[in-house]
């Protein structure tokens, strides 16, 4: 086990060596989307999960505003202490769009750092299709070389890894601490756009929080950090309350001067007595003059969980 942890740590910190500009979608306060940014958070419990997620930023900014979405499935192999998943995603900002497929895998070390603890080691691998479409954009500089060519498209590998720790897997029994660390885009390859190179940079994702349980509810404060270089650090602090098998509500603040509010319902025994449906939404808006002029943002989440145990 020590040898495995050592090798895995080398993999993760080797991916942190070079950082530059943010190119991946921002993270979210939606807890159920955590596996998208950290493969080690894939199937951390004993539920098979399917998820749909969509985000539209800056509703007042027009068609060039960023849009992100994904569809995923997570499946835990309980007897083998591991989980696997697949994610189909898209992300578009102005003339640049990305579509991809990610396969994720997580191995769980039970009791590694405490009797009821779980330490998951995860990896993701797949591809991203980059598309640059200058023709549909409005611009002022007609001599810009990036806007002179036709559509440009190419496939690039997408590989990352992560660690996710739970102090206990016993929900509604004792308070839980969770910590996650991951990096994305392990191969910082060039993206060729009409003979102009854009370096595809590595990204770091860090998340820490706790769940304080009551008999039929919990409060979950958390902090998430997305890091690419000293000029591109996004820190998000959130607080969420959930009533068991009923609803959840939360609020958050990000250092890019965004405030968010979220809420959703939980439908237990949906389709089967072992299944549950979660439907939620999140709205955010900028509180600085520059950001507020872009308009609010919207996120929608739908998830279904089925208890395999």
VMD Tcl script that draws the C-alpha trace (Angstrom):
set ca {
  {0.00 0.00 0.00}
  {2.84 2.42 0.81}
  {4.44 1.78 -2.58}
  {1.11 2.41 -4.32}
  {0.57 5.69 -2.46}
  {4.12 6.84 -3.26}
  {3.78 6.15 -6.99}
  {0.38 7.83 -7.09}
  {1.64 10.94 -5.30}
  {4.44 11.29 -7.86}
  {1.85 11.14 -10.66}
  {-0.23 13.91 -9.13}
  {2.49 16.37 -8.22}
  {4.26 15.87 -11.55}
  {1.18 17.30 -13.19}
  {1.44 20.53 -11.20}
  {4.81 21.64 -12.59}
  {3.59 24.04 -15.27}
  {0.47 26.21 -15.04}
  {-0.78 29.07 -17.11}
  {-4.22 30.18 -18.32}
  {-7.61 28.80 -17.25}
  {-9.15 26.73 -20.05}
  {-11.47 24.30 -18.24}
  {-14.95 25.16 -17.04}
  {-15.34 26.64 -13.55}
  {-16.37 24.30 -10.79}
  {-19.80 24.50 -9.18}
  {-21.40 24.52 -5.73}
  {-23.52 21.53 -6.78}
  {-22.16 18.71 -4.61}
  {-23.29 15.92 -6.93}
  {-21.07 17.23 -9.75}
  {-17.84 16.75 -7.79}
  {-16.76 13.68 -9.79}
  {-16.50 15.83 -12.94}
  {-13.49 17.71 -11.53}
  {-12.00 14.90 -9.42}
  {-12.02 11.31 -10.77}
  {-11.33 9.97 -7.27}
  {-14.83 11.15 -6.26}
  {-16.36 8.65 -8.70}
  {-18.76 6.31 -6.92}
  {-17.56 7.01 -3.39}
  {-20.59 5.29 -1.86}
  {-22.61 2.18 -2.81}
  {-25.03 3.88 -5.23}
  {-25.09 3.70 -9.00}
  {-25.60 7.28 -10.16}
  {-26.58 9.01 -13.40}
  {-26.38 12.79 -13.70}
  {-27.27 15.63 -16.06}
  {-25.75 19.07 -15.50}
  {-26.04 22.34 -17.46}
  {-24.69 25.82 -16.77}
  {-25.38 29.06 -18.63}
  {-23.23 31.96 -17.45}
  {-23.95 35.66 -17.95}
  {-27.49 35.55 -19.36}
  {-27.22 39.21 -20.38}
  {-24.01 38.74 -22.37}
  {-25.56 37.17 -25.47}
  {-24.64 34.09 -27.50}
  {-20.92 34.36 -26.65}
  {-21.49 33.72 -22.92}
  {-19.92 30.51 -21.56}
  {-22.05 27.34 -21.54}
  {-21.08 24.05 -19.91}
  {-22.79 20.71 -19.52}
  {-22.23 17.02 -18.99}
  {-23.98 13.67 -18.75}
  {-22.41 10.99 -16.56}
  {-22.79 7.57 -15.00}
  {-20.98 6.17 -11.93}
  {-20.96 2.51 -10.95}
  {-19.39 1.13 -7.75}
  {-18.01 -2.41 -7.76}
  {-18.63 -2.89 -4.06}
  {-16.92 -6.25 -3.54}
  {-13.80 -5.07 -5.40}
  {-13.47 -1.70 -3.59}
  {-13.47 0.29 -6.82}
  {-15.72 2.40 -9.04}
  {-15.85 3.32 -12.70}
  {-17.67 5.97 -14.67}
  {-18.08 7.79 -17.95}
  {-18.67 11.49 -18.67}
  {-19.76 13.12 -21.93}
  {-19.19 16.86 -21.72}
  {-19.26 20.09 -23.70}
  {-18.03 23.61 -23.04}
  {-18.36 26.68 -25.26}
  {-17.16 30.25 -24.92}
  {-17.50 32.49 -27.95}
  {-15.79 30.94 -31.00}
  {-14.12 28.14 -29.01}
  {-15.99 24.96 -28.12}
  {-14.87 21.68 -26.60}
  {-16.62 18.31 -26.59}
  {-15.24 15.18 -25.03}
  {-15.57 11.77 -23.47}
  {-13.92 10.88 -20.17}
  {-13.63 7.45 -18.56}
  {-12.98 7.56 -14.82}
  {-11.71 4.95 -12.37}
  {-11.29 5.06 -8.59}
  {-9.80 2.51 -6.21}
  {-10.90 2.71 -2.57}
  {-8.64 2.03 0.39}
  {-10.97 1.21 3.28}
  {-9.79 2.11 6.78}
  {-6.49 3.54 5.51}
  {-6.65 6.63 7.74}
  {-9.23 5.61 10.34}
  {-11.59 2.74 11.14}
  {-14.50 3.99 9.01}
  {-12.44 6.11 6.59}
  {-12.06 5.76 2.85}
  {-9.20 7.03 0.68}
  {-9.94 6.91 -3.06}
  {-7.29 7.13 -5.77}
  {-8.71 8.09 -9.14}
  {-7.66 8.58 -12.74}
  {-9.49 9.84 -15.81}
  {-8.60 9.41 -19.47}
  {-10.29 10.34 -22.71}
  {-10.23 12.98 -25.40}
  {-11.37 16.52 -26.13}
  {-12.39 17.84 -29.52}
  {-11.43 21.50 -29.88}
  {-13.35 23.57 -32.44}
  {-12.65 27.18 -33.38}
  {-15.40 28.87 -35.44}
  {-14.54 32.51 -36.26}
  {-17.28 33.08 -38.84}
  {-20.13 33.41 -36.32}
  {-18.37 36.05 -34.20}
  {-18.70 39.82 -34.14}
  {-15.31 41.56 -34.03}
  {-13.70 44.94 -34.54}
  {-10.24 44.05 -35.86}
  {-10.79 42.68 -39.37}
  {-7.05 42.01 -39.67}
  {-6.88 39.64 -36.69}
  {-5.15 36.50 -38.01}
  {-7.20 34.23 -35.79}
  {-10.37 35.40 -37.55}
  {-9.12 35.05 -41.13}
  {-9.20 31.26 -41.44}
  {-11.96 28.72 -41.64}
  {-13.19 26.46 -38.86}
  {-10.41 24.54 -37.15}
  {-10.93 21.27 -35.28}
  {-8.72 18.61 -33.71}
  {-8.74 15.84 -31.09}
  {-6.43 15.93 -28.08}
  {-5.88 13.52 -25.16}
  {-7.29 14.44 -21.76}
  {-5.75 12.74 -18.73}
  {-5.82 13.57 -15.03}
  {-5.75 12.07 -11.55}
  {-7.00 12.78 -8.06}
  {-7.25 11.78 -4.40}
  {-10.45 11.92 -2.34}
  {-10.65 11.25 1.41}
  {-13.71 10.60 3.59}
  {-13.23 10.37 7.36}
  {-16.28 8.10 7.54}
  {-18.67 6.44 5.09}
  {-21.44 6.10 7.69}
  {-24.01 8.76 6.81}
  {-26.32 10.13 9.54}
  {-24.18 8.37 12.11}
  {-21.17 10.62 12.71}
  {-19.83 13.89 11.34}
  {-17.73 13.56 8.17}
  {-14.65 15.38 6.89}
  {-13.94 15.23 3.15}
  {-10.84 16.40 1.27}
  {-10.14 16.15 -2.46}
  {-7.20 17.09 -4.67}
  {-6.96 16.62 -8.45}
  {-5.22 17.86 -11.56}
  {-6.55 17.92 -15.12}
  {-4.89 18.13 -18.55}
  {-1.77 16.15 -17.62}
  {-0.46 16.56 -21.18}
  {-0.05 20.29 -21.79}
  {-0.20 19.97 -25.58}
  {-0.48 22.80 -28.10}
  {-3.85 23.49 -29.71}
  {-3.37 24.62 -33.31}
  {-5.91 27.27 -34.33}
  {-5.44 28.48 -37.91}
  {-1.63 28.27 -37.63}
  {-1.68 29.91 -34.18}
  {-0.76 27.86 -31.11}
  {-2.61 27.94 -27.82}
  {-1.00 25.94 -25.03}
  {-3.49 23.66 -23.26}
  {-2.52 24.08 -19.62}
  {-2.79 21.90 -16.51}
  {-5.33 22.76 -13.82}
  {-5.51 22.04 -10.09}
  {-8.74 21.42 -8.17}
  {-8.88 21.31 -4.35}
  {-11.96 20.79 -2.18}
  {-12.41 20.50 1.58}
  {-15.47 20.47 3.81}
  {-17.45 18.71 6.50}
  {-20.93 17.37 7.11}
  {-22.41 18.00 10.54}
  {-25.27 15.54 10.97}
  {-28.49 15.82 12.92}
  {-30.95 12.87 13.18}
  {-32.57 13.64 9.79}
  {-30.55 16.49 8.30}
  {-27.04 17.88 7.88}
  {-25.17 21.14 7.36}
  {-22.23 21.13 4.92}
  {-19.74 24.01 4.78}
  {-17.05 23.66 2.09}
  {-14.26 25.49 0.29}
  {-13.16 24.82 -3.30}
  {-10.03 26.20 -4.98}
  {-9.32 26.14 -8.73}
  {-5.76 27.15 -9.60}
  {-3.81 27.68 -12.80}
  {-1.32 30.41 -11.99}
  {-1.07 33.30 -9.51}
  {-3.32 35.40 -11.76}
  {-5.97 32.69 -12.15}
  {-7.16 31.53 -8.72}
  {-10.85 30.95 -8.09}
  {-11.87 30.29 -4.46}
  {-15.45 29.27 -3.65}
  {-16.96 29.08 -0.16}
  {-20.33 27.39 0.20}
  {-22.84 26.36 2.86}
  {-25.56 23.78 2.24}
  {-28.41 22.39 4.33}
  {-30.19 19.16 3.46}
  {-33.22 17.47 4.99}
  {-33.06 13.71 4.49}
  {-35.21 12.49 1.56}
  {-36.84 15.91 1.21}
  {-34.90 18.96 -0.04}
  {-31.64 20.92 0.08}
  {-30.76 24.62 0.00}
  {-27.50 26.53 0.01}
  {-25.60 29.69 -0.72}
  {-22.09 30.48 -1.85}
  {-19.54 33.17 -2.59}
  {-16.68 33.11 -5.10}
  {-13.66 35.40 -5.17}
  {-14.57 36.53 -8.69}
  {-17.30 38.49 -6.86}
  {-20.16 36.09 -7.55}
  {-22.90 35.20 -5.07}
  {-25.04 32.12 -5.60}
  {-28.18 30.49 -4.22}
  {-29.20 26.89 -4.82}
  {-31.99 24.54 -3.91}
  {-33.56 21.27 -4.92}
  {-35.86 18.43 -4.02}
  {-35.17 14.78 -3.23}
  {-37.76 12.19 -4.29}
  {-37.11 8.91 -2.41}
  {-38.24 5.51 -3.69}
  {-38.46 6.88 -7.22}
  {-39.18 4.03 -9.63}
  {-38.03 1.53 -7.02}
  {-37.72 1.49 -3.26}
  {-33.91 1.58 -3.65}
  {-33.89 4.54 -6.04}
  {-34.03 8.31 -5.48}
  {-34.31 11.32 -7.77}
  {-32.67 14.70 -7.17}
  {-33.65 17.82 -9.12}
  {-32.06 21.18 -8.35}
  {-31.13 24.59 -9.65}
  {-28.61 27.30 -8.87}
  {-28.60 30.98 -9.69}
  {-25.64 33.34 -9.39}
  {-24.99 37.00 -10.02}
  {-22.03 39.36 -9.85}
  {-21.82 41.91 -7.07}
  {-19.10 44.04 -8.69}
  {-20.06 46.68 -11.27}
  {-18.21 44.99 -14.14}
  {-19.53 41.49 -13.46}
  {-23.11 42.50 -12.68}
  {-23.45 44.07 -16.13}
  {-23.04 40.61 -17.71}
  {-26.24 39.40 -16.10}
  {-26.98 36.42 -13.83}
  {-26.06 32.77 -14.42}
  {-28.09 29.60 -14.15}
  {-27.29 25.95 -13.38}
  {-29.61 22.93 -13.57}
  {-28.94 19.48 -12.13}
  {-30.87 16.20 -12.37}
  {-29.54 13.03 -10.76}
  {-30.75 9.52 -10.10}
  {-29.21 7.19 -7.53}
  {-29.85 3.47 -7.04}
  {-28.61 1.70 -3.92}
  {-26.83 -1.48 -5.08}
  {-26.38 -2.84 -1.56}
}
mol new
graphics top color blue
foreach p $ca { graphics top sphere $p radius 0.5 }
foreach p [lrange $ca 0 end-1] q [lrange $ca 1 end] { graphics top cylinder $p $q radius 0.2 }
display resetview
